[in-house]
Amino acid sequence: MQAHGPSITLPLKGIIYISNHHFSIHIITSQKEVWFHDGITTGPICIYEGPLSNFSDKTLQKHNNGLAIGAIYAKKLEVDFGYIHRVT
């Protein structure tokens, strides 16, 4: 994709997995901590799995029997009174 203006790097915030006809996710915090959530097996609880530096690209492609099918990247935004302001 061709971009106009300066390029930016968006940090990885999550990885979506599919297994047994349902989804689960790795959530990656701003502190680069990895948490796992699967509503069927963990209920409302996220399980801490360690710092992102402990994972390789290959190990993030699978979780238990789940295969990675999507990634979530996000830019930090600051919201104030319903307006979105760019954080520089």
Buried (B, 14 or more C-beta within 10 A) or exposed (E): EEEEEEEEEEEBBBBBBBBEEEBBBBBBEEEEEBBBBBEEEEEEEBEEBEEBEEBEEEEBEEBEEBEBEEBBEEEEEEEEEEEEEEEE
